[in-house]
Amino acid sequence: MRGLLVGRMQPVHDGHLEVIKRILDDVNEVIIGIGSAQLSHTIKDPFTAGERVMMLTKALTENGIPASKYYIIPIQDVACNSIWVAHVKMLTPPFTTVYSGNSLVHRLFEEDGHPVKVPPLFNREVYSGTEVRRRMLESEDWQSLVPKSVVEVINEIEGISRLHDLSRKEVNE
């Protein structure tokens, strides 16, 4: 059995890893769809799809999850909800169950006949991309919310500097 989890992973944090581990208790393999793969360099979506793949691969390895247990697939948004599920299915290996807490994703896959489960969220108030990015911008402790390998990737790509640059208001001359 193979499951599908779709998320933006902006950035990958410990909550994502716990959800993936719990999904792997249900299925043999998990397809991790990196949603909104075309987006980057904004406050909400600062990291590229490639950077998110790198974060996820390193974090899964760091946490002892063998590569034979997952597939990481960047998935771009489609501006037409009625074809989005077909788009996802074209990009991914076959799957039996979809895991999503997003009501639109849930609805679209249910309408296409797929069983959908809400993944068990892990301390959502703390472990969210929004909270990690907020702490990065406020120079608060964000490192404790993400795997060490993700800290290393964010440092390598100068992610904090990028986020600060993106948050600056345009200066009128």
Secondary structure, 3 states (H helix, E strand, C coil): CEEEEEECCCCCCHHHHHHHHHHHHHCCEEEEEECCCCCCCCCCCCCCHHHHHHHHHHHHHHCCCCHHHEEEEECCCCCCHHHHHHHHHHHCCCCCEEECCCHHHHHHHHHCCCCEECCCCCCCCCCCHHHHHHHHHCCCCCHHHCCHHHHHHHHHCCHHHHHHHHHCCCCCC
